[in-house]
Amino acid sequence: MLISSDFVAARHAALCAKAPQLHVVTDLAECDASQIDALFTMKLPAGIAPRLPNLKLAASVGAGADGLLAAGDISSHVAVTRVVERGLGLSMAQYVAYQVLKRFRGFDAFEAQAREHHWQRAPIPDSRTHTVGLMGVGEIGSVVAEALTALGFKVIGWTRSGRAVANVAEIFAGAKELPEFLGRCDTLVCLLPFTKDTKELLDSKMLKQLKPGAFLVNASRGGIVQETDLLSLIQSGHLAGAALDVFANEPLPASDPLWLHPQVVVTPHIAAQPSVAAAVDQFLENLQRVRSGQTPLHSVDRLIGY
């Protein structure tokens, strides 16, 4: 395991406790690289995988595998996996629903009134007239769609494949239908994986396709949104604001203007994450599978990146 953060360290500790019989190393200089048959980490620097001649499995400790695939040097015979669990979808649904409701119901204004001891009622808007667009409606997105639909919002979705999804009123597919999808959104929620095709997909050209006054929630990967373009469109008044949980550079630098912008909510990549137990259990299951010649669970298609 390559300990690159506290997030990975917690899974390292849990793995050692759950499977004390495993020889788990964190420094290649301290072991015989030929004995390593699996990697379990979030980020994989270039040059690591080629040093492991008997590598069979490269497993992400999180829901995305972009940190493993970025190096581009994992042999084709090595299985690449990610963590999948329903609890991840529920956590994401809670985060997204909170951000959507906070703006839709105007709770920021009521909180400001309360600080001034001011009592001013306002009409409650009809959620059925508010369209929330989900970019990405896979395992996680489908749970988010279920939650938003239960709250009365009209939910539409954009996917690569265009497959029908429960609780999504209308599906748009591919680059051709993306502008029409964006133009229908009062709130846009980005749940896409980070791949070569989604890198900076939401730049000025795409964000301008959103309705004037639309709001963006990004809870997937920071590199999908061009942050400078986003900030410019908020400052110009085309977009009402954004709730951002992920950023191109994490931690977000203290000098970044997103921190202080009154129309931007910044959270530190906490919208959702697989539980430690689920990540460790799936890794151990997949390790057993690859050692016995079976197909691992939740394999990543390298051509599409998830």
N, C-alpha and C positions, 0 to 999 in steps of 0.2 A: 504494500500500500504506500502510495506517495502522499504524505501528510501535507496538504497544501492549505488547510484551513481548519478552524474549530469544527466545522461541519463534517469534514472527513475524519478528524480525530475522534469524534464521538462514535462514529461507526467502526473505527479501528478498535476502540476499547470494547465495544459490544461484540465484535467478531472474536476477539481474543478470549472474552469471557464465555461466549457461546460455544466456541470450538477450540478448546485449549490444545487439541491434538494437532492443529494446523501449525505449520511453520510460517509465520507471518513476518515479513521483513519490510522495513521502511527505508532502507539504504542499500542500493545494489552493491556498493563497495564492501559491504559486510557479509556477502553471501556468494554462493556459486550460482551465477545467473542461469546456468543450464538446468537447475533444479526448479525454477519458477515456471509454473504452468498456468497461472492466472494473475490478472491485475484487477484491483478493486479500488477505484479512485474517481475523482471528479475531473481532473485535468491531467493530460498526458503530454509532457514536453516531447518534441521531436527527438528521435535518436534513442528512446528508451526501448520501444517494442522490438526493433531489430537486434537488440542485444540479448533477447530472450528466445533462444532457438526452439524451446519446447512449449512456447506459449500456446494455449488453447482457448483462453477466455479473457476478454477485456470487458469488465463489467463496470458500468457507471454506478456511483453511490446515490445518484439522484435520478430525476425523471427524464432528464435530457442527456444525450450522448455526444453533443457537439464538442464538449471538452476533450473527449477521447478521439474523435474523428479529425479534430483540427490539425493534429500532427501529420496525418496523411501517410503514415508509414507502418500501419498495422497490416500484417500479411492477410491475404484474402481468405486463408483457411482458418483464421482466428475468429471465433464468434464474438460479436459485440452486442451487449445487452444494456437495458435500462430498467429502472424500477417502475412498476405499475401497481397501483393500489387504489381502491375506491375512495379511501380517506383523503387522498390527494385531491380528488375532484370536489369533495365536500369542503375542504379548506379553501380551495380556489373559489368555489361558489359563495362562501361566506365573505371573502374579501371583495369579490366583484359586486355582489349584491349590496354590500355596505357602501362602496364607492358610488354606485349608481343611485341608490336611495338617498344618500347624503346630499347629492347635488339636485336630484329630481324633486325632493321634498323641501329643498331650501334650508336644510338644518344649519348650515353655516350662518345664515342670516339670523335665525332664531337664537343661536348661541351668542352672537354678537349683541342682539337685543337684551338677552338675559344679563350680560355683563354690564349693561347700562341701566338695568332695572326698568326696562321699557317693555310694555305689554302691547303687542300689535299682532292681531290674527291675520291669516291669509288663506285664500281658498286652497283646497287640496286638489292638485292636478289629477287628471285621469290617466293612469298608467297605460290604459289601452291605446292611447294616442301617441305613446312614446315608443319609438322603435330602437331596440338595442341590437346592434350587429356584432356577431361573434366571428372573428377571423380565427378559424380552427375549431372544429367540433368533433374531435376524437374522444378518447376516453374521458379526459378532463372537461372538454367543452360541452359534452352531452349532459354532464351533471350540472354545469353552470346554466345551460339552457333550461333544464328542468326547474331549477330554483327561480330563475327570472320569470319563466312562464307562470309559475305558481304565484308570483307577486303581481301578475296582471300585465306585464309588459309584452309587447309584440317582439318576438325574437326571430331574427333572420340570420343566416349563416353563409360564410364563404369558405370553400374548401378547394383542394386541388382536384379531387375526384368527382365532386358533385353528388355524392350519395345522399339519400334521404336520411334524416336524423329525427328521432322523436323530439317533440316539444320545439321544433324549429319550423316556423310557418312557411319559410321559403328559403331555398338553397341556391346560391350562385356559385359558379365553378370557373376556375381558370382565369388567366390574365384578361381575357376578353370581357368577362362579366364583372371584374373587380370595380371599375368606375361606377357602374350602375348600383352595385352593392353599397359602395361608400356613400353615394348620393342619397341613399335611403336612411342612413343612420343618424339618429339624434345622439346616441352614444355609441362609440366604437370600442369594442373590447378585443385586444390582441392576445390570443392564446396560441400563436403559432410556434412551432419549433424553430430553432435557429439553424438555417442551412445556407448553402451557397445561393439558393433561389430567394430566400427571405431576407438576406443581409441588406439592411437599409431599404427594404421594400417600401416602408412608409416614409417617403421623403416629401419634399415640398409639392412635387407634382401630384402625388397620390393624396396627401393630406388636404390639398385644395379641392379635391373631389367631394369631401365631406360637406354636409349642409352648413351654412353659416350658423355659428353658435353651437356647433356640435362639441362634444366632450370626448376625450380619449382616455381609456384605461389600458395600460400596458402592464401585464403581469406574467409575461412569458420570458422573453430575452431582450436585453437592452439594445443589442445590435440591429434589431429589426426596425427601430424607429430612428430616424435621423434627428437627433435632439436639437441641433441648432435650427433646423427648418421648423420643427415643432414650436420652439420658443418664439420664433419670428412670427408664426401664424397666430399664436396666442396674443402676442404684443400688438399685432395689426388689428385684432378683433375678429378675425375670421373664425377662430376657434375659441370656445368659452374657457377652456382650461384642460388640465390633464391630471390624472392620478397615476404616478409612475412607481412601480415597485422594483424595476430592473433598469440597468443602465449599461451603456457601452463600456464604461470603466467602473469597476466596483472594488472597494467602496467608492461612492461618488466623492470626488475631490471637494474639500471644504470651500474652495474658491468658485465652484460651479454656480452659475446664476440660477439654476433650477431650485436650489435650496431656498432662496429668499423670494421667489416670485409668488405673489399673493394668489394666483390662480392655478398654482401647481402644488399637488400633494406629493410629497416624497416619503416613501417607506423603504426600509433596508432589506429588500429581497426576502420578505416574510409572508407573501401571499399564500404559499403552499409549499410543502416539502414532504417527501415520503417519510414515514416514521422510521426510526432507527431499526426497530425490530423487523419491519417489512424488508428494508434494504438488505439486512444481514441474512434473513431467512431465504430471500430469493437468490442471493449470491451463493449460499451454501447448496441450495437445490440445484442451481445451474452448474456449480463446480462438480457436483456428483454426476450430473448429466453428461457434461463434456468428457469427464474421465471415463465414462462407460460408453461413449460413442453415441449418445442420444442428442437430440436437438434441444438447446436451452430454451427457457421461457423468455418471452419479451425480447426477441432478437431484433436488432436494428437493421433496416434495409439501408445499406450504405449509399445507394444511388439517390435516395431521397432524404437521407439524414435522420430518420426516426423509425 
